[in-house]
Amino acid sequence: LVTDISYKGEYGIAVYRVETGTKNIVAGSDQVKFQGWADKDAYGFRWTNAKEAFVSCYLNENDYTMTIYNGHEIPFDQISAKEINVKVYLNENYIQTISYTADNSGMVQDVKLPSEWILKGINTIKFECDTWSPSEYGSADNSNYGFSISSIEFTEQQ
């Protein structure tokens, strides 16, 4: 997996590459753009830092499974929220809601992306997030965060 997603310019990012011999596309090379994500931290993870976060990339017109490999767990034991909901959209079409709780905060999340909503060319995945702030547990950090990723992988379905 490619976990080094680094900024280039305003939001252009190195984000996906096709792995040789597979049909996997991994968030991590030069054809993807991010918006609504914090800088990568010392562990190589990124948090959403806005109510809406985006990933834009080229996909073939096929069905995909988008796998979200989470980074840091949401600190539910220190914040007031018991659940952080993330609505997932593909090209403005609602796909599903991921509900992060203390029980699944660090777990891998799979989202099915149907071919009928995949466009020829650039596709945009929007994550509409509930947010929380470290200031809730006494931190001087007043930023808002949603969920954290180490990488996102797109796997074509047969």
C-alpha positions in Angstrom: 0.0 0.0 0.0 1.1 3.5 -0.7 0.8 5.6 2.5 2.9 8.6 1.4 0.3 11.1 0.1 2.0 14.4 -0.1 0.7 17.8 -1.3 1.8 19.3 -4.6 0.6 22.9 -5.0 -2.7 23.8 -3.5 -4.5 20.5 -3.4 -3.0 18.4 -6.2 -1.6 15.3 -4.7 0.4 12.2 -5.5 -2.4 9.8 -5.1 -3.0 6.8 -7.2 -1.1 4.2 -9.1 -2.0 0.9 -10.8 -0.1 -1.9 -9.1 1.6 -4.1 -11.7 -0.2 -7.3 -12.3 -3.3 -6.3 -10.4 -6.3 -4.1 -11.0 -5.8 -2.2 -7.8 -5.5 1.5 -7.8 -4.0 2.9 -4.6 -4.3 6.4 -3.2 -0.7 7.5 -3.5 0.6 8.8 -6.9 0.1 11.7 -9.3 -3.4 11.5 -10.8 -5.4 12.3 -7.7 -6.4 15.5 -5.9 -7.4 16.0 -2.3 -9.2 18.9 -0.6 -10.5 19.1 3.0 -7.6 17.1 4.5 -5.0 18.2 7.0 -1.3 17.9 6.4 0.2 14.5 6.9 1.3 14.0 10.5 4.4 12.4 11.9 2.9 8.9 11.5 2.0 9.5 7.8 -1.7 9.8 8.4 -4.2 12.5 7.3 -7.3 13.8 9.1 -10.3 15.3 7.4 -10.3 18.9 8.6 -13.5 20.3 7.1 -17.1 19.3 7.0 -16.4 18.1 3.4 -13.3 16.4 2.1 -12.7 15.2 -1.4 -10.6 12.8 -3.4 -10.6 13.2 -7.2 -9.1 10.5 -9.5 -9.4 8.8 -12.8 -11.3 5.5 -12.7 -12.3 3.0 -15.4 -16.0 2.7 -16.0 -16.3 -0.4 -13.8 -17.7 -1.3 -10.4 -15.1 -0.7 -7.6 -14.6 -1.3 -3.9 -13.1 1.7 -2.3 -11.2 0.5 0.8 -10.4 3.2 3.5 -7.5 2.2 5.7 -7.9 4.3 8.8 -5.1 6.1 10.5 -5.5 7.3 14.1 -8.7 6.3 15.9 -11.2 9.0 16.8 -10.7 9.7 20.6 -14.3 8.9 21.6 -13.3 8.5 25.2 -12.3 12.2 25.3 -14.9 13.9 23.1 -18.6 14.5 23.5 -19.7 12.6 20.3 -20.5 8.9 20.6 -20.6 8.6 16.8 -19.0 10.4 13.8 -21.1 10.0 10.6 -19.4 10.3 7.2 -21.7 10.4 4.2 -20.0 9.2 1.0 -20.8 10.5 -2.4 -19.5 9.6 -5.8 -19.9 12.4 -8.3 -22.6 13.9 -6.1 -24.5 10.6 -5.9 -25.1 9.4 -2.4 -23.5 6.0 -1.8 -23.7 5.3 2.0 -23.0 6.5 5.5 -20.1 5.2 7.5 -20.8 5.5 11.2 -17.6 5.6 13.2 -17.9 4.6 16.9 -15.5 3.6 19.6 -15.9 0.0 18.5 -14.9 0.5 14.8 -12.9 3.7 14.7 -9.7 2.1 13.6 -11.2 -0.6 11.3 -11.0 -0.8 7.5 -14.1 0.5 5.8 -15.2 -0.8 2.4 -17.5 1.2 0.1 -19.0 -0.1 -3.1 -18.8 2.4 -6.0 -21.2 1.4 -8.8 -20.1 1.8 -12.4 -23.3 3.6 -13.4 -22.1 6.7 -11.4 -18.4 6.5 -12.7 -17.6 9.2 -15.2 -15.2 8.9 -18.1 -12.2 11.0 -16.8 -12.1 12.5 -13.4 -14.3 11.2 -10.6 -14.9 12.9 -7.3 -15.5 11.1 -4.0 -16.9 13.5 -1.3 -16.9 12.6 2.4 -19.4 14.8 4.3 -18.3 14.5 7.9 -19.4 15.2 11.4 -16.5 16.9 13.1 -15.0 17.2 16.6 -12.2 19.3 18.1 -9.2 18.4 20.3 -10.2 21.6 22.3 -13.0 19.4 23.8 -10.4 17.6 25.9 -8.3 20.7 26.9 -6.0 20.9 23.9 -5.0 24.3 22.6 -5.8 22.9 19.1 -9.1 24.4 18.0 -9.1 22.6 14.7 -12.0 20.5 13.6 -11.4 16.9 12.5 -13.6 14.0 11.2 -11.7 10.8 10.5 -8.1 9.8 9.7 -6.7 7.8 6.8 -3.5 6.0 6.1 -4.5 5.2 2.5 -7.5 4.7 0.2 -7.5 1.8 -2.3 -9.8 1.3 -5.3 -10.2 -2.3 -6.5 -12.0 -3.0 -9.7 -14.7 -5.7 -9.4 -15.0 -8.4 -11.9 
